[in-house]
Each structure stands twice: as structure tokens, then as C-alpha cells.
Amino acid sequence: MVKRLALCVLIVCTAGGASANESPFLKSLAGSWTGSGMMKRTTASSPINLSCSFQSKANGEALSMDGKCTGMLVVSRAVSAQLKATGGSYAGRYIGPSGRVSTLNGARRGDAIELAVTWSRIVNGDRAATMTIRRAGANALRIRTVDKDPASGKQVVTSEINLQRN
């Protein structure tokens, strides 16, 4: 009986203390990336075509992505994201084309980091959206942001950038 109890305690403690090692996944996102995509200023606006480049660095359980996207052939904006994994959870910040800092919280599911975005101000009627950073093969990456249209209540892709490793 004592041995069974000790074994149960060991299993529970080991399972409760286990944490995911995100370092290998984050390392697979590191490198120089270029590509194109689109963004919408609001859920109802027409898309603006983008050309983007990013430098992504992984350091253990942390990932930083710094880049620049150019739209309408002349307007260029810096964008960046910093994420830190703790166990199976991710948290960090995102600085978009507006230059404002928004928060990110979420988790990895397979080849994607799914994040809740809390904008620094009201965007499309509220401060909430979602962002997915998806590894699409060894040398491809997709970053997609989805927001709720305040008029219809439907989910709308407000940005999507498809990148290839250089």
C-alpha cells in the first residue's frame, strides 16, 4: 500500500511539474524571411498589398521578430513581436504599423502559435483579435490576424503575410 501511494505521488508530481520545451520549435522559426501579403485598416476596408521582410531570432524559450512591411509602394512601417514561452503558454507584445504596443497571450497547437491580441486602443469596435503564427513547412511561415467585424459580427482576416526563409 505504501509503495502504491508513493508511486501515485511520484506520478502526480512528475506530471504536474512537467513543462513543454518550446526551444526546438522556436528555433525552427529563426532566420531571415521575406514575402508578401495584405492588410486591412478596418474589417470593412479594401486590402492593401504588402511586401515584408523579417529577421527572427530564437533564444531558448524566447522569440523576437523584427521586420518592415511596405504597402502602396511607398509607405513602409516597422513591425515586431516578442514572445516568451513558459511551459505550454506564450505571452508577449506586438508593435504593429501604428507603432502602438499590444499584448499577446496564447499557446502552441501543432505547427502554430495561436495568440489572443489585446490592442492598445479600440480597433474594429473592441480591443480583441487573434493572431496565428504558423510554420508551413521547413521554409515557410504565415502570420494571420483575424478580427470581428462590428457590423456583422463575422470573423474577418485583417492581415495575412506569407513568408519564405531566405
N, C-alpha and C positions, 0 to 999 in steps of 0.2 A: 504494500500500500504506500509506504514512504517513497519507494522508488518510482511508482507511478505518479505520485504527487510531484516529486522533484522533476520528472520528465515533463509533465504538463506545465510546470512553472518555467522550465527552460524553453519550451516551445513558444509559450506566450511571450516571454521576454524577448526572445530572438525575433519573433515576428513583429512585435511592437517596436523594436528598436531598429528594424531594417529600414534602409532608405535607398532610393534608387540612385545609381551613379549615372548622372547625365553627361559627364565629361566626354565619353566617346561620341555621343550624338551631337553635342555642341561643337566638338572638334570637326565633325563632318560638315558643319556649316561655315567653317572658317575659309577665308580666301578672298580673292577679288572676283566680283560679279558684275556683269553688265547685262542690260536687257531693256525691254520696253513694256509699256502697259498703258493704263488710263487711270484718271481720277475724275471725280465729280465734286464740285464745290458744295452742292446740296444733293439730296436724293432725287430731286426733280430736274436738275440741270443736265445739259448735254455733257458727254465725256470729253475730257481734254487728253489728247495723246501725250505720252511721256516717253522720254529716253532717260534711263537711270544707270548709275554706277555706284557700287557699294564696296567697301572694304570691311570685311567681317573678321573679328578676332575672338578666339575662344581661349579662356584662361581657367582651367579647371571647371568649376560649376558656373562660370560666368560667360556671357556672350555680349559683344558690342558690335553694332552695325552702324557704320557711318557712311553716308552717301550723299549724292546730289541727283536731283531729278530736274530735267528741263522739259518744259511744255511750251506750246505755241512758238516753238523755235527760238525764242529769246529769253523767256523767263526761267531762271534757274534758282532752285531752292535747296538748301541743305536739309536733310532728314537724318534722324538717328534713332536707335533704340539700344537700351542697355537692359539685359535680363540676367537674373541670378536664380539658379535652381537650388532649392532646399528640399531634399527628399524628392517627392514627386511633384512639388509645386514650383511655379515660376512667378517672379514678381520683378517689376522694373519700371522703366519710364520710356516714353516715346516723345520725340520732338518732331512734329510734322512741319509742313510748309509754312504754317502760320508763325512758327518759332515758339509756340506755347508748349509747355511740358504737360503731358497727360500720363496717367498711371496705367500699368498693365498688370494683370493677375490671371493666372491660369495654370494649365498642366499640359504635359505632352501626351498625345494619343497616337501611338504608332510613329509615323514619319512627320507628324505635325505638332507644333506648339499652338494650342488654342487658348487665346487670351481674351479676357474682358477688358475693354478700354473704358476708362473714365476720363472724358475730355476735361480740359481745364476750364471750359466755358460751355454754354449751351450750343449744341450743334444738332441741326435737324430736330429741334423741339425738346431734346433732353441731353444728358451728358454721357449716355451709354452707347457703346458699339461693340463689335467683336473684331478681332484680328487673328488671322491664321498665318503662321509661317510654316510652309510645307516643303520638305525636301522631296523633290520629284525626280528621283534617280540620283546617281552619284554626282552629277554636274549640273543639276537644275534646281531652282528654288522659286517658289511662288509665295508672294506676300499679298494677302487679300484682306480688305476691310469691308465689313458689312454693317449697315446702319438701318434703323427703322424709319420708313417714310412717315412723317407725322400726319399726312393727309389720308393715306390708305391703310396704314398700319403694317404694310408689307415690308419684308426684308429686301434691301437693295444693296448690290455691290457698289460701293462708293470709290474703291480703288482696287486695282489688281496690277501687280508688277511681276512679270515673268523674267527670271534672271538665269544666265548661264555662267558657269565658272570660267574665268579667263585662263 
